[in-house]
Amino acid sequence: MAVAEDIKDRVAVEDARIPTVICDDVHIVYTVNGGGGGRGSATAALSRIVKRDKTGGAGRGMRRVHAVKGVSFTAYRGEAIGLIGSNGSGKSTLLRAIAGLLPPESGRVYTDGQPSLLGVNAALMNDLTGERNVILGGLAMGMSREEVKERYEEIVDFSGINDKGDFISLPMRTYSSGMAARLRFSIAAAKDHDVLMIDEALATGDRQFQIRSEERIRELRKHAGTVFLVSHSIGSIRDTCDRVLWLERGELLMDGPTDEVVKAYQKESGR
Ligand SMILES: Nc1ncnc2c1ncn2[C@@H]1O[C@H](COP(=O)(O)OP(=O)(O)OP(=O)(O)O)[C@@H](O)[C@H]1O
């Protein structure tokens, strides 16, 4: 009887874990025009395109960068997952593949819902004011005009852009990189996402903003989403994530609870 109860409990726990992202042996390869002896003219570029081999693959002068190598994992609803690893280890590439922006060379990415990638380079329009960008950004994320209107003040307050004067009515190009990153984060974080991926966004804001963002990430998790965070700040990863994936040279070295993975990473990298 007790055994049956135990099994029932375990099944219930398993049921509660709803997968949101599954990566199955994912390989990502960039094809780069790696040479041509420095011939950079438009005619040279055109002739390279014309001469490209019929397979459409890496022809003469093309180089392949194998950025992600056979990565497999399953992410569940409610998890906040940190991605760590040295420069060029494939963290951003993996996120871009999960967002559907890069096709895997082989393997598969399955996602439940539309993942949103919030990168430091996410596109806002530099010539438009912060205000217009909040509105357009909200609409682009699928919010209605009403929702954007309702959330507008909250987004601007969260970003802190107006703390030192009326900056929200100035074009984005007048913002510092930290201010722009804060606004991007604030727009993206205004919505509850199925899967939200944040690439280094926290590293750009000041400490106060980082604390606010970390709080917001915790809230987003409560609303049943899955959050991925790429960061070189081990502090941010510790404060926000309960699970960490450690990538090195495109391979998944370790996947486990934050404490264990961070400890191993710090031991290896001497940080
Ligand atoms: N657009 C691109 N074209 C060609 N190669 C690329 C491109 N973007 C990244 N790479 C290569 O892919 C590899 C992984 O890069 P990626 O940006 O994913 O690493 P990362 O772990 O996010 O690095 P960082 O911590 O420095 O941001 C690197 O070798 C990089 O040179």
The ligand as a Tripos MOL2 file, in Angstrom:
@<TRIPOS>MOLECULE
LIG
   31    33     1     0     0
SMALL
NO_CHARGES

@<TRIPOS>ATOM
      1 N1         28.6190   34.8660  -36.5690 N.pl3     1 LIG1
      2 C1         29.6340   34.0230  -36.4070 C.ar      1 LIG1
      3 N2         30.3070   33.5670  -37.4670 N.ar      1 LIG1
      4 C2         31.3230   32.6980  -37.3110 C.ar      1 LIG1
      5 N3         31.7460   32.2000  -36.1360 N.ar      1 LIG1
      6 C3         31.1160   32.6270  -35.0480 C.ar      1 LIG1
      7 C4         30.0210   33.5560  -35.1080 C.ar      1 LIG1
      8 N4         29.5890   33.7910  -33.8560 N.ar      1 LIG1
      9 C5         30.3680   33.0410  -33.0390 C.ar      1 LIG1
     10 N5         31.2830   32.3520  -33.7390 N.ar      1 LIG1
     11 C6         32.2890   31.4010  -33.2210 C.3       1 LIG1
     12 O1         31.6030   30.3810  -32.5120 O.3       1 LIG1
     13 C7         32.2910   30.0420  -31.3210 C.3       1 LIG1
     14 C8         31.3390   30.2030  -30.1330 C.3       1 LIG1
     15 O2         31.0150   31.5830  -29.9990 O.3       1 LIG1
     16 P1         29.9070   32.1190  -28.9760 P.3       1 LIG1
     17 O3         29.7070   33.5640  -29.2360 O.co2     1 LIG1
     18 O4         28.7390   31.2280  -29.0190 O.co2     1 LIG1
     19 O5         30.6660   31.9000  -27.5880 O.3       1 LIG1
     20 P2         30.3170   32.4520  -26.1230 P.3       1 LIG1
     21 O6         30.5350   31.2950  -25.2030 O.co2     1 LIG1
     22 O7         28.9750   33.0800  -26.0990 O.co2     1 LIG1
     23 O8         31.4680   33.5130  -25.9170 O.3       1 LIG1
     24 P3         31.5610   34.8270  -24.9820 P.3       1 LIG1
     25 O9         31.6080   34.3360  -23.5690 O.co2     1 LIG1
     26 O10        32.8840   35.3960  -25.3860 O.co2     1 LIG1
     27 O11        30.4100   35.7050  -25.2870 O.co2     1 LIG1
     28 C9         33.5260   30.9120  -31.2710 C.3       1 LIG1
     29 O12        34.5980   30.1480  -31.7770 O.3       1 LIG1
     30 C10        33.2070   32.0590  -32.2090 C.3       1 LIG1
     31 O13        34.3890   32.5040  -32.8330 O.3       1 LIG1
@<TRIPOS>BOND
     1     1     2 1
     2     2     3 ar
     3     2     7 ar
     4     3     4 ar
     5     4     5 ar
     6     5     6 ar
     7     6     7 ar
     8     6    10 ar
     9     7     8 ar
    10     8     9 ar
    11     9    10 ar
    12    10    11 1
    13    11    12 1
    14    11    30 1
    15    12    13 1
    16    13    14 1
    17    13    28 1
    18    14    15 1
    19    15    16 1
    20    16    17 2
    21    16    18 1
    22    16    19 1
    23    19    20 1
    24    20    21 2
    25    20    22 1
    26    20    23 1
    27    23    24 1
    28    24    25 2
    29    24    26 1
    30    24    27 1
    31    28    29 1
    32    28    30 1
    33    30    31 1
@<TRIPOS>SUBSTRUCTURE
     1 LIG1         1 GROUP 0 **** ****
